[in-house]
Amino acid sequence: MVAVFLHEQALEVLGAAIKPYLSDGPAGPHLLCRDVETGGALIEVSMEGRDKDGKPVELELMMPTGFIRLVVSVRSDGDFGFI
């Protein structure tokens, strides 16, 4: 999984259109994505969502790369280091 954080101005510009896709956390609102493609002027993020009946659907959002503040890999590979 990947957390994509947007600039404050991007959140303002996107407004209500982006709100259903945002997750909130200690670091602020972000998009929790399965995949991110960054080749070109637009970034494409793949997310899992739910339709009006609650069934899982795959979502793909595209936005200008200038909207992106930070992309963080969110995964757990178990313990790291020496015991």
PyMOL Python script that loads the backbone (N, CA, C, O; Angstrom):
from pymol import cmd

cmd.read_pdbstr("""\
ATOM      1  N   MET A   1       0.837  -1.177   0.000  1.00  0.00           N
ATOM      2  CA  MET A   1       0.000   0.000   0.000  1.00  0.00           C
ATOM      3  C   MET A   1       0.882   1.240   0.000  1.00  0.00           C
ATOM      4  O   MET A   1       2.026   1.214   0.453  1.00  0.00           O
ATOM      5  N   VAL A   2       0.330   2.305  -0.511  1.00  0.00           N
ATOM      6  CA  VAL A   2       1.048   3.569  -0.617  1.00  0.00           C
ATOM      7  C   VAL A   2       0.133   4.681  -0.118  1.00  0.00           C
ATOM      8  O   VAL A   2      -1.040   4.745  -0.486  1.00  0.00           O
ATOM      9  N   ALA A   3       0.680   5.556   0.724  1.00  0.00           N
ATOM     10  CA  ALA A   3      -0.060   6.738   1.174  1.00  0.00           C
ATOM     11  C   ALA A   3       0.414   7.922   0.345  1.00  0.00           C
ATOM     12  O   ALA A   3       1.612   8.197   0.276  1.00  0.00           O
ATOM     13  N   VAL A   4      -0.529   8.625  -0.289  1.00  0.00           N
ATOM     14  CA  VAL A   4      -0.218   9.785  -1.116  1.00  0.00           C
ATOM     15  C   VAL A   4      -0.794  11.017  -0.417  1.00  0.00           C
ATOM     16  O   VAL A   4      -2.004  11.135  -0.224  1.00  0.00           O
ATOM     17  N   PHE A   5       0.102  11.929  -0.044  1.00  0.00           N
ATOM     18  CA  PHE A   5      -0.297  13.172   0.616  1.00  0.00           C
ATOM     19  C   PHE A   5      -0.324  14.291  -0.413  1.00  0.00           C
ATOM     20  O   PHE A   5       0.590  14.413  -1.228  1.00  0.00           O
ATOM     21  N   LEU A   6      -1.364  15.100  -0.377  1.00  0.00           N
ATOM     22  CA  LEU A   6      -1.529  16.201  -1.320  1.00  0.00           C
ATOM     23  C   LEU A   6      -1.220  17.528  -0.634  1.00  0.00           C
ATOM     24  O   LEU A   6      -1.361  17.656   0.583  1.00  0.00           O
ATOM     25  N   HIS A   7      -0.796  18.517  -1.429  1.00  0.00           N
ATOM     26  CA  HIS A   7      -0.609  19.872  -0.920  1.00  0.00           C
ATOM     27  C   HIS A   7      -1.961  20.430  -0.464  1.00  0.00           C
ATOM     28  O   HIS A   7      -3.004  20.056  -1.001  1.00  0.00           O
ATOM     29  N   GLU A   8      -1.937  21.313   0.516  1.00  0.00           N
ATOM     30  CA  GLU A   8      -3.169  21.949   1.008  1.00  0.00           C
ATOM     31  C   GLU A   8      -3.943  22.623  -0.128  1.00  0.00           C
ATOM     32  O   GLU A   8      -5.168  22.529  -0.192  1.00  0.00           O
ATOM     33  N   GLN A   9      -3.213  23.308  -1.031  1.00  0.00           N
ATOM     34  CA  GLN A   9      -3.866  23.980  -2.150  1.00  0.00           C
ATOM     35  C   GLN A   9      -4.576  22.980  -3.056  1.00  0.00           C
ATOM     36  O   GLN A   9      -5.640  23.284  -3.595  1.00  0.00           O
ATOM     37  N   ALA A  10      -3.999  21.790  -3.231  1.00  0.00           N
ATOM     38  CA  ALA A  10      -4.621  20.754  -4.056  1.00  0.00           C
ATOM     39  C   ALA A  10      -5.915  20.282  -3.409  1.00  0.00           C
ATOM     40  O   ALA A  10      -6.916  20.076  -4.095  1.00  0.00           O
ATOM     41  N   LEU A  11      -5.895  20.112  -2.088  1.00  0.00           N
ATOM     42  CA  LEU A  11      -7.116  19.700  -1.383  1.00  0.00           C
ATOM     43  C   LEU A  11      -8.203  20.750  -1.548  1.00  0.00           C
ATOM     44  O   LEU A  11      -9.375  20.415  -1.719  1.00  0.00           O
ATOM     45  N   GLU A  12      -7.813  22.034  -1.495  1.00  0.00           N
ATOM     46  CA  GLU A  12      -8.785  23.114  -1.682  1.00  0.00           C
ATOM     47  C   GLU A  12      -9.345  23.119  -3.099  1.00  0.00           C
ATOM     48  O   GLU A  12     -10.552  23.265  -3.294  1.00  0.00           O
ATOM     49  N   VAL A  13      -8.462  22.959  -4.093  1.00  0.00           N
ATOM     50  CA  VAL A  13      -8.898  22.973  -5.497  1.00  0.00           C
ATOM     51  C   VAL A  13      -9.819  21.797  -5.788  1.00  0.00           C
ATOM     52  O   VAL A  13     -10.846  21.964  -6.445  1.00  0.00           O
ATOM     53  N   LEU A  14      -9.465  20.614  -5.310  1.00  0.00           N
ATOM     54  CA  LEU A  14     -10.268  19.416  -5.568  1.00  0.00           C
ATOM     55  C   LEU A  14     -11.546  19.399  -4.748  1.00  0.00           C
ATOM     56  O   LEU A  14     -12.547  18.825  -5.176  1.00  0.00           O
ATOM     57  N   GLY A  15     -11.529  20.018  -3.582  1.00  0.00           N
ATOM     58  CA  GLY A  15     -12.721  20.191  -2.754  1.00  0.00           C
ATOM     59  C   GLY A  15     -13.495  18.913  -2.486  1.00  0.00           C
ATOM     60  O   GLY A  15     -12.925  17.887  -2.115  1.00  0.00           O
ATOM     61  N   ALA A  16     -14.803  18.995  -2.681  1.00  0.00           N
ATOM     62  CA  ALA A  16     -15.709  17.880  -2.380  1.00  0.00           C
ATOM     63  C   ALA A  16     -15.447  16.661  -3.263  1.00  0.00           C
ATOM     64  O   ALA A  16     -15.791  15.541  -2.884  1.00  0.00           O
ATOM     65  N   ALA A  17     -14.842  16.866  -4.436  1.00  0.00           N
ATOM     66  CA  ALA A  17     -14.607  15.738  -5.356  1.00  0.00           C
ATOM     67  C   ALA A  17     -13.613  14.732  -4.781  1.00  0.00           C
ATOM     68  O   ALA A  17     -13.714  13.542  -5.080  1.00  0.00           O
ATOM     69  N   ILE A  18     -12.651  15.179  -3.960  1.00  0.00           N
ATOM     70  CA  ILE A  18     -11.625  14.273  -3.433  1.00  0.00           C
ATOM     71  C   ILE A  18     -11.984  13.726  -2.048  1.00  0.00           C
ATOM     72  O   ILE A  18     -11.454  12.691  -1.645  1.00  0.00           O
ATOM     73  N   LYS A  19     -12.860  14.393  -1.323  1.00  0.00           N
ATOM     74  CA  LYS A  19     -13.160  14.024   0.066  1.00  0.00           C
ATOM     75  C   LYS A  19     -13.574  12.566   0.266  1.00  0.00           C
ATOM     76  O   LYS A  19     -13.134  11.964   1.245  1.00  0.00           O
ATOM     77  N   PRO A  20     -14.393  11.962  -0.599  1.00  0.00           N
ATOM     78  CA  PRO A  20     -14.779  10.564  -0.363  1.00  0.00           C
ATOM     79  C   PRO A  20     -13.613   9.575  -0.436  1.00  0.00           C
ATOM     80  O   PRO A  20     -13.718   8.455   0.065  1.00  0.00           O
ATOM     81  N   TYR A  21     -12.509   9.982  -1.054  1.00  0.00           N
ATOM     82  CA  TYR A  21     -11.380   9.083  -1.251  1.00  0.00           C
ATOM     83  C   TYR A  21     -10.283   9.256  -0.209  1.00  0.00           C
ATOM     84  O   TYR A  21      -9.344   8.462  -0.165  1.00  0.00           O
ATOM     85  N   LEU A  22     -10.389  10.283   0.629  1.00  0.00           N
ATOM     86  CA  LEU A  22      -9.350  10.579   1.614  1.00  0.00           C
ATOM     87  C   LEU A  22      -9.490   9.729   2.865  1.00  0.00           C
ATOM     88  O   LEU A  22     -10.594   9.457   3.335  1.00  0.00           O
ATOM     89  N   SER A  23      -8.353   9.321   3.388  1.00  0.00           N
ATOM     90  CA  SER A  23      -8.273   8.683   4.704  1.00  0.00           C
ATOM     91  C   SER A  23      -7.626   9.702   5.622  1.00  0.00           C
ATOM     92  O   SER A  23      -6.847  10.542   5.170  1.00  0.00           O
ATOM     93  N   ASP A  24      -7.940   9.635   6.904  1.00  0.00           N
ATOM     94  CA  ASP A  24      -7.335  10.558   7.846  1.00  0.00           C
ATOM     95  C   ASP A  24      -6.406   9.800   8.764  1.00  0.00           C
ATOM     96  O   ASP A  24      -6.657   8.637   9.080  1.00  0.00           O
ATOM     97  N   GLY A  25      -5.346  10.434   9.193  1.00  0.00           N
ATOM     98  CA  GLY A  25      -4.387   9.801  10.088  1.00  0.00           C
ATOM     99  C   GLY A  25      -3.598  10.851  10.831  1.00  0.00           C
ATOM    100  O   GLY A  25      -3.829  12.045  10.642  1.00  0.00           O
ATOM    101  N   PRO A  26      -2.669  10.432  11.673  1.00  0.00           N
ATOM    102  CA  PRO A  26      -1.876  11.378  12.461  1.00  0.00           C
ATOM    103  C   PRO A  26      -1.099  12.381  11.599  1.00  0.00           C
ATOM    104  O   PRO A  26      -0.849  13.505  12.034  1.00  0.00           O
ATOM    105  N   ALA A  27      -0.718  11.979  10.378  1.00  0.00           N
ATOM    106  CA  ALA A  27       0.032  12.860   9.486  1.00  0.00           C
ATOM    107  C   ALA A  27      -0.887  13.708   8.606  1.00  0.00           C
ATOM    108  O   ALA A  27      -0.407  14.495   7.791  1.00  0.00           O
ATOM    109  N   GLY A  28      -2.195  13.553   8.763  1.00  0.00           N
ATOM    110  CA  GLY A  28      -3.143  14.338   7.986  1.00  0.00           C
ATOM    111  C   GLY A  28      -3.858  13.515   6.932  1.00  0.00           C
ATOM    112  O   GLY A  28      -3.643  12.308   6.819  1.00  0.00           O
ATOM    113  N   PRO A  29      -4.719  14.181   6.153  1.00  0.00           N
ATOM    114  CA  PRO A  29      -5.477  13.478   5.124  1.00  0.00           C
ATOM    115  C   PRO A  29      -4.564  12.963   4.012  1.00  0.00           C
ATOM    116  O   PRO A  29      -3.602  13.625   3.623  1.00  0.00           O
ATOM    117  N   HIS A  30      -4.886  11.768   3.508  1.00  0.00           N
ATOM    118  CA  HIS A  30      -4.079  11.152   2.458  1.00  0.00           C
ATOM    119  C   HIS A  30      -4.938  10.166   1.676  1.00  0.00           C
ATOM    120  O   HIS A  30      -6.023   9.778   2.108  1.00  0.00           O
ATOM    121  N   LEU A  31      -4.429   9.775   0.526  1.00  0.00           N
ATOM    122  CA  LEU A  31      -5.046   8.735  -0.290  1.00  0.00           C
ATOM    123  C   LEU A  31      -4.314   7.436  -0.003  1.00  0.00           C
ATOM    124  O   LEU A  31      -3.094   7.373  -0.156  1.00  0.00           O
ATOM    125  N   LEU A  32      -5.024   6.409   0.405  1.00  0.00           N
ATOM    126  CA  LEU A  32      -4.416   5.098   0.639  1.00  0.00           C
ATOM    127  C   LEU A  32      -4.604   4.293  -0.642  1.00  0.00           C
ATOM    128  O   LEU A  32      -5.721   3.902  -0.980  1.00  0.00           O
ATOM    129  N   CYS A  33      -3.511   4.051  -1.346  1.00  0.00           N
ATOM    130  CA  CYS A  33      -3.560   3.478  -2.699  1.00  0.00           C
ATOM    131  C   CYS A  33      -2.886   2.120  -2.763  1.00  0.00           C
ATOM    132  O   CYS A  33      -1.981   1.811  -1.988  1.00  0.00           O
ATOM    133  N   ARG A  34      -3.348   1.331  -3.696  1.00  0.00           N
ATOM    134  CA  ARG A  34      -2.726   0.040  -3.969  1.00  0.00           C
ATOM    135  C   ARG A  34      -1.523   0.209  -4.877  1.00  0.00           C
ATOM    136  O   ARG A  34      -0.540  -0.522  -4.750  1.00  0.00           O
ATOM    137  N   ASP A  35      -1.591   1.178  -5.802  1.00  0.00           N
ATOM    138  CA  ASP A  35      -0.530   1.381  -6.781  1.00  0.00           C
ATOM    139  C   ASP A  35      -0.484   2.846  -7.194  1.00  0.00           C
ATOM    140  O   ASP A  35      -1.506   3.532  -7.180  1.00  0.00           O
ATOM    141  N   VAL A  36       0.698   3.320  -7.560  1.00  0.00           N
ATOM    142  CA  VAL A  36       0.892   4.690  -8.029  1.00  0.00           C
ATOM    143  C   VAL A  36       1.753   4.658  -9.280  1.00  0.00           C
ATOM    144  O   VAL A  36       2.807   4.023  -9.298  1.00  0.00           O
ATOM    145  N   GLU A  37       1.308   5.339 -10.322  1.00  0.00           N
ATOM    146  CA  GLU A  37       2.082   5.476 -11.567  1.00  0.00           C
ATOM    147  C   GLU A  37       2.417   6.956 -11.731  1.00  0.00           C
ATOM    148  O   GLU A  37       1.525   7.805 -11.724  1.00  0.00           O
ATOM    149  N   THR A  38       3.702   7.261 -11.876  1.00  0.00           N
ATOM    150  CA  THR A  38       4.128   8.662 -11.907  1.00  0.00           C
ATOM    151  C   THR A  38       4.739   9.090 -13.236  1.00  0.00           C
ATOM    152  O   THR A  38       5.409  10.122 -13.280  1.00  0.00           O
ATOM    153  N   GLY A  39       4.544   8.363 -14.291  1.00  0.00           N
ATOM    154  CA  GLY A  39       5.167   8.707 -15.567  1.00  0.00           C
ATOM    155  C   GLY A  39       4.389   9.757 -16.335  1.00  0.00           C
ATOM    156  O   GLY A  39       3.353   9.450 -16.926  1.00  0.00           O
ATOM    157  N   GLY A  40       4.872  10.991 -16.337  1.00  0.00           N
ATOM    158  CA  GLY A  40       4.227  12.033 -17.110  1.00  0.00           C
ATOM    159  C   GLY A  40       3.723  13.177 -16.250  1.00  0.00           C
ATOM    160  O   GLY A  40       4.081  13.293 -15.078  1.00  0.00           O
ATOM    161  N   ALA A  41       2.890  14.021 -16.841  1.00  0.00           N
ATOM    162  CA  ALA A  41       2.370  15.203 -16.156  1.00  0.00           C
ATOM    163  C   ALA A  41       1.291  14.864 -15.134  1.00  0.00           C
ATOM    164  O   ALA A  41       1.002  15.657 -14.238  1.00  0.00           O
ATOM    165  N   LEU A  42       0.690  13.670 -15.275  1.00  0.00           N
ATOM    166  CA  LEU A  42      -0.353  13.241 -14.341  1.00  0.00           C
ATOM    167  C   LEU A  42       0.123  12.050 -13.533  1.00  0.00           C
ATOM    168  O   LEU A  42       0.872  11.209 -14.030  1.00  0.00           O
ATOM    169  N   ILE A  43      -0.313  11.985 -12.294  1.00  0.00           N
ATOM    170  CA  ILE A  43      -0.069  10.819 -11.461  1.00  0.00           C
ATOM    171  C   ILE A  43      -1.365  10.013 -11.460  1.00  0.00           C
ATOM    172  O   ILE A  43      -2.454  10.578 -11.356  1.00  0.00           O
ATOM    173  N   GLU A  44      -1.243   8.707 -11.574  1.00  0.00           N
ATOM    174  CA  GLU A  44      -2.413   7.825 -11.556  1.00  0.00           C
ATOM    175  C   GLU A  44      -2.323   6.947 -10.315  1.00  0.00           C
ATOM    176  O   GLU A  44      -1.323   6.264 -10.095  1.00  0.00           O
ATOM    177  N   VAL A  45      -3.382   6.973  -9.504  1.00  0.00           N
ATOM    178  CA  VAL A  45      -3.413   6.152  -8.299  1.00  0.00           C
ATOM    179  C   VAL A  45      -4.547   5.148  -8.413  1.00  0.00           C
ATOM    180  O   VAL A  45      -5.646   5.488  -8.852  1.00  0.00           O
ATOM    181  N   SER A  46      -4.279   3.915  -8.019  1.00  0.00           N
ATOM    182  CA  SER A  46      -5.284   2.853  -8.001  1.00  0.00           C
ATOM    183  C   SER A  46      -5.667   2.598  -6.552  1.00  0.00           C
ATOM    184  O   SER A  46      -4.805   2.414  -5.693  1.00  0.00           O
ATOM    185  N   MET A  47      -6.962   2.590  -6.293  1.00  0.00           N
ATOM    186  CA  MET A  47      -7.471   2.432  -4.938  1.00  0.00           C
ATOM    187  C   MET A  47      -8.593   1.410  -4.923  1.00  0.00           C
ATOM    188  O   MET A  47      -9.200   1.106  -5.950  1.00  0.00           O
ATOM    189  N   GLU A  48      -8.849   0.892  -3.743  1.00  0.00           N
ATOM    190  CA  GLU A  48     -10.013   0.033  -3.565  1.00  0.00           C
ATOM    191  C   GLU A  48     -11.097   0.850  -2.886  1.00  0.00           C
ATOM    192  O   GLU A  48     -10.830   1.594  -1.941  1.00  0.00           O
ATOM    193  N   GLY A  49     -12.317   0.707  -3.372  1.00  0.00           N
ATOM    194  CA  GLY A  49     -13.439   1.433  -2.804  1.00  0.00           C
ATOM    195  C   GLY A  49     -14.669   0.554  -2.740  1.00  0.00           C
ATOM    196  O   GLY A  49     -14.591  -0.661  -2.924  1.00  0.00           O
ATOM    197  N   ARG A  50     -15.792   1.169  -2.479  1.00  0.00           N
ATOM    198  CA  ARG A  50     -17.073   0.464  -2.392  1.00  0.00           C
ATOM    199  C   ARG A  50     -18.099   1.204  -3.234  1.00  0.00           C
ATOM    200  O   ARG A  50     -18.118   2.434  -3.272  1.00  0.00           O
ATOM    201  N   ASP A  51     -18.958   0.437  -3.914  1.00  0.00           N
ATOM    202  CA  ASP A  51     -20.035   1.065  -4.668  1.00  0.00           C
ATOM    203  C   ASP A  51     -21.205   1.358  -3.736  1.00  0.00           C
ATOM    204  O   ASP A  51     -21.103   1.141  -2.528  1.00  0.00           O
ATOM    205  N   LYS A  52     -22.320   1.851  -4.287  1.00  0.00           N
ATOM    206  CA  LYS A  52     -23.470   2.244  -3.456  1.00  0.00           C
ATOM    207  C   LYS A  52     -24.079   1.069  -2.707  1.00  0.00           C
ATOM    208  O   LYS A  52     -24.771   1.265  -1.709  1.00  0.00           O
ATOM    209  N   ASP A  53     -23.829  -0.159  -3.177  1.00  0.00           N
ATOM    210  CA  ASP A  53     -24.342  -1.359  -2.512  1.00  0.00           C
ATOM    211  C   ASP A  53     -23.323  -1.966  -1.549  1.00  0.00           C
ATOM    212  O   ASP A  53     -23.582  -3.005  -0.942  1.00  0.00           O
ATOM    213  N   GLY A  54     -22.162  -1.316  -1.409  1.00  0.00           N
ATOM    214  CA  GLY A  54     -21.133  -1.805  -0.502  1.00  0.00           C
ATOM    215  C   GLY A  54     -20.216  -2.852  -1.099  1.00  0.00           C
ATOM    216  O   GLY A  54     -19.382  -3.417  -0.391  1.00  0.00           O
ATOM    217  N   LYS A  55     -20.353  -3.122  -2.390  1.00  0.00           N
ATOM    218  CA  LYS A  55     -19.485  -4.104  -3.049  1.00  0.00           C
ATOM    219  C   LYS A  55     -18.147  -3.459  -3.410  1.00  0.00           C
ATOM    220  O   LYS A  55     -18.102  -2.289  -3.790  1.00  0.00           O
ATOM    221  N   PRO A  56     -17.047  -4.230  -3.291  1.00  0.00           N
ATOM    222  CA  PRO A  56     -15.738  -3.659  -3.615  1.00  0.00           C
ATOM    223  C   PRO A  56     -15.606  -3.324  -5.097  1.00  0.00           C
ATOM    224  O   PRO A  56     -16.050  -4.077  -5.964  1.00  0.00           O
ATOM    225  N   VAL A  57     -14.985  -2.177  -5.368  1.00  0.00           N
ATOM    226  CA  VAL A  57     -14.701  -1.740  -6.736  1.00  0.00           C
ATOM    227  C   VAL A  57     -13.278  -1.197  -6.782  1.00  0.00           C
ATOM    228  O   VAL A  57     -12.748  -0.744  -5.767  1.00  0.00           O
ATOM    229  N   GLU A  58     -12.666  -1.242  -7.954  1.00  0.00           N
ATOM    230  CA  GLU A  58     -11.346  -0.667  -8.144  1.00  0.00           C
ATOM    231  C   GLU A  58     -11.502   0.739  -8.712  1.00  0.00           C
ATOM    232  O   GLU A  58     -12.221   0.950  -9.689  1.00  0.00           O
ATOM    233  N   LEU A  59     -10.823   1.695  -8.091  1.00  0.00           N
ATOM    234  CA  LEU A  59     -10.890   3.089  -8.516  1.00  0.00           C
ATOM    235  C   LEU A  59      -9.542   3.512  -9.068  1.00  0.00           C
ATOM    236  O   LEU A  59      -8.499   3.082  -8.576  1.00  0.00           O
ATOM    237  N   GLU A  60      -9.563   4.356 -10.091  1.00  0.00           N
ATOM    238  CA  GLU A  60      -8.343   4.956 -10.603  1.00  0.00           C
ATOM    239  C   GLU A  60      -8.560   6.456 -10.678  1.00  0.00           C
ATOM    240  O   GLU A  60      -9.476   6.933 -11.347  1.00  0.00           O
ATOM    241  N   LEU A  61      -7.705   7.192  -9.982  1.00  0.00           N
ATOM    242  CA  LEU A  61      -7.767   8.650  -9.979  1.00  0.00           C
ATOM    243  C   LEU A  61      -6.526   9.194 -10.666  1.00  0.00           C
ATOM    244  O   LEU A  61      -5.435   8.645 -10.509  1.00  0.00           O
ATOM    245  N   MET A  62      -6.685  10.269 -11.425  1.00  0.00           N
ATOM    246  CA  MET A  62      -5.553  10.927 -12.066  1.00  0.00           C
ATOM    247  C   MET A  62      -5.584  12.401 -11.690  1.00  0.00           C
ATOM    248  O   MET A  62      -6.639  13.035 -11.680  1.00  0.00           O
ATOM    249  N   MET A  63      -4.396  12.936 -11.380  1.00  0.00           N
ATOM    250  CA  MET A  63      -4.297  14.351 -11.038  1.00  0.00           C
ATOM    251  C   MET A  63      -2.908  14.846 -11.417  1.00  0.00           C
ATOM    252  O   MET A  63      -2.000  14.038 -11.609  1.00  0.00           O
ATOM    253  N   PRO A  64      -2.729  16.152 -11.528  1.00  0.00           N
ATOM    254  CA  PRO A  64      -1.401  16.686 -11.861  1.00  0.00           C
ATOM    255  C   PRO A  64      -0.373  16.319 -10.798  1.00  0.00           C
ATOM    256  O   PRO A  64      -0.683  16.323  -9.607  1.00  0.00           O
ATOM    257  N   THR A  65       0.840  16.005 -11.219  1.00  0.00           N
ATOM    258  CA  THR A  65       1.895  15.634 -10.278  1.00  0.00           C
ATOM    259  C   THR A  65       2.212  16.771  -9.317  1.00  0.00           C
ATOM    260  O   THR A  65       2.702  16.521  -8.217  1.00  0.00           O
ATOM    261  N   GLY A  66       1.945  18.008  -9.704  1.00  0.00           N
ATOM    262  CA  GLY A  66       2.186  19.155  -8.833  1.00  0.00           C
ATOM    263  C   GLY A  66       1.302  19.170  -7.598  1.00  0.00           C
ATOM    264  O   GLY A  66       1.581  19.910  -6.655  1.00  0.00           O
ATOM    265  N   PHE A  67       0.243  18.371  -7.580  1.00  0.00           N
ATOM    266  CA  PHE A  67      -0.649  18.287  -6.417  1.00  0.00           C
ATOM    267  C   PHE A  67      -0.027  17.451  -5.298  1.00  0.00           C
ATOM    268  O   PHE A  67      -0.453  17.537  -4.146  1.00  0.00           O
ATOM    269  N   ILE A  68       0.987  16.637  -5.639  1.00  0.00           N
ATOM    270  CA  ILE A  68       1.524  15.659  -4.699  1.00  0.00           C
ATOM    271  C   ILE A  68       2.589  16.295  -3.802  1.00  0.00           C
ATOM    272  O   ILE A  68       3.518  16.946  -4.280  1.00  0.00           O
ATOM    273  N   ARG A  69       2.433  16.091  -2.498  1.00  0.00           N
ATOM    274  CA  ARG A  69       3.400  16.572  -1.511  1.00  0.00           C
ATOM    275  C   ARG A  69       4.371  15.467  -1.121  1.00  0.00           C
ATOM    276  O   ARG A  69       5.571  15.711  -0.990  1.00  0.00           O
ATOM    277  N   LEU A  70       3.846  14.221  -0.931  1.00  0.00           N
ATOM    278  CA  LEU A  70       4.670  13.132  -0.432  1.00  0.00           C
ATOM    279  C   LEU A  70       4.011  11.799  -0.774  1.00  0.00           C
ATOM    280  O   LEU A  70       2.788  11.672  -0.716  1.00  0.00           O
ATOM    281  N   VAL A  71       4.828  10.806  -1.130  1.00  0.00           N
ATOM    282  CA  VAL A  71       4.358   9.438  -1.359  1.00  0.00           C
ATOM    283  C   VAL A  71       5.145   8.536  -0.409  1.00  0.00           C
ATOM    284  O   VAL A  71       6.376   8.542  -0.408  1.00  0.00           O
ATOM    285  N   VAL A  72       4.411   7.758   0.403  1.00  0.00           N
ATOM    286  CA  VAL A  72       5.040   6.919   1.417  1.00  0.00           C
ATOM    287  C   VAL A  72       4.585   5.472   1.241  1.00  0.00           C
ATOM    288  O   VAL A  72       3.390   5.202   1.128  1.00  0.00           O
ATOM    289  N   SER A  73       5.540   4.546   1.218  1.00  0.00           N
ATOM    290  CA  SER A  73       5.207   3.123   1.183  1.00  0.00           C
ATOM    291  C   SER A  73       4.719   2.717   2.573  1.00  0.00           C
ATOM    292  O   SER A  73       5.366   2.999   3.581  1.00  0.00           O
ATOM    293  N   VAL A  74       3.568   2.050   2.604  1.00  0.00           N
ATOM    294  CA  VAL A  74       2.969   1.624   3.875  1.00  0.00           C
ATOM    295  C   VAL A  74       2.862   0.109   3.853  1.00  0.00           C
ATOM    296  O   VAL A  74       1.929  -0.460   3.285  1.00  0.00           O
ATOM    297  N   ARG A  75       3.835  -0.530   4.482  1.00  0.00           N
ATOM    298  CA  ARG A  75       3.792  -1.982   4.499  1.00  0.00           C
ATOM    299  C   ARG A  75       4.526  -2.498   5.718  1.00  0.00           C
ATOM    300  O   ARG A  75       5.306  -1.786   6.350  1.00  0.00           O
ATOM    301  N   SER A  76       4.261  -3.728   6.026  1.00  0.00           N
ATOM    302  CA  SER A  76       4.920  -4.351   7.150  1.00  0.00           C
ATOM    303  C   SER A  76       5.536  -5.658   6.693  1.00  0.00           C
ATOM    304  O   SER A  76       4.831  -6.587   6.298  1.00  0.00           O
ATOM    305  N   ASP A  77       6.851  -5.721   6.749  1.00  0.00           N
ATOM    306  CA  ASP A  77       7.567  -6.942   6.352  1.00  0.00           C
ATOM    307  C   ASP A  77       7.997  -7.753   7.557  1.00  0.00           C
ATOM    308  O   ASP A  77       8.856  -8.628   7.446  1.00  0.00           O
ATOM    309  N   GLY A  78       7.412  -7.473   8.694  1.00  0.00           N
ATOM    310  CA  GLY A  78       7.799  -8.194   9.907  1.00  0.00           C
ATOM    311  C   GLY A  78       8.919  -7.466  10.619  1.00  0.00           C
ATOM    312  O   GLY A  78       9.184  -6.293  10.357  1.00  0.00           O
ATOM    313  N   ASP A  79       9.565  -8.170  11.513  1.00  0.00           N
ATOM    314  CA  ASP A  79      10.640  -7.586  12.304  1.00  0.00           C
ATOM    315  C   ASP A  79      11.873  -7.327  11.451  1.00  0.00           C
ATOM    316  O   ASP A  79      12.166  -8.059  10.505  1.00  0.00           O
ATOM    317  N   PHE A  80      12.576  -6.282  11.804  1.00  0.00           N
ATOM    318  CA  PHE A  80      13.804  -5.928  11.118  1.00  0.00           C
ATOM    319  C   PHE A  80      14.882  -5.705  12.162  1.00  0.00           C
ATOM    320  O   PHE A  80      14.624  -5.071  13.185  1.00  0.00           O
ATOM    321  N   GLY A  81      16.063  -6.206  11.930  1.00  0.00           N
ATOM    322  CA  GLY A  81      17.162  -5.988  12.874  1.00  0.00           C
ATOM    323  C   GLY A  81      17.565  -7.264  13.567  1.00  0.00           C
ATOM    324  O   GLY A  81      17.207  -8.366  13.151  1.00  0.00           O
ATOM    325  N   PHE A  82      18.312  -7.092  14.627  1.00  0.00           N
ATOM    326  CA  PHE A  82      18.855  -8.234  15.369  1.00  0.00           C
ATOM    327  C   PHE A  82      18.116  -8.407  16.675  1.00  0.00           C
ATOM    328  O   PHE A  82      17.703  -7.435  17.307  1.00  0.00           O
ATOM    329  N   ILE A  83      17.955  -9.650  17.071  1.00  0.00           N
ATOM    330  CA  ILE A  83      17.269  -9.947  18.335  1.00  0.00           C
ATOM    331  C   ILE A  83      18.277 -10.432  19.341  1.00  0.00           C
ATOM    332  O   ILE A  83      17.916 -10.740  20.477  1.00  0.00           O
TER     333      ILE A  83
END
""", "prot")
cmd.dss("prot")
cmd.show_as("cartoon", "prot")
cmd.util.cbc("prot")
cmd.orient("prot")
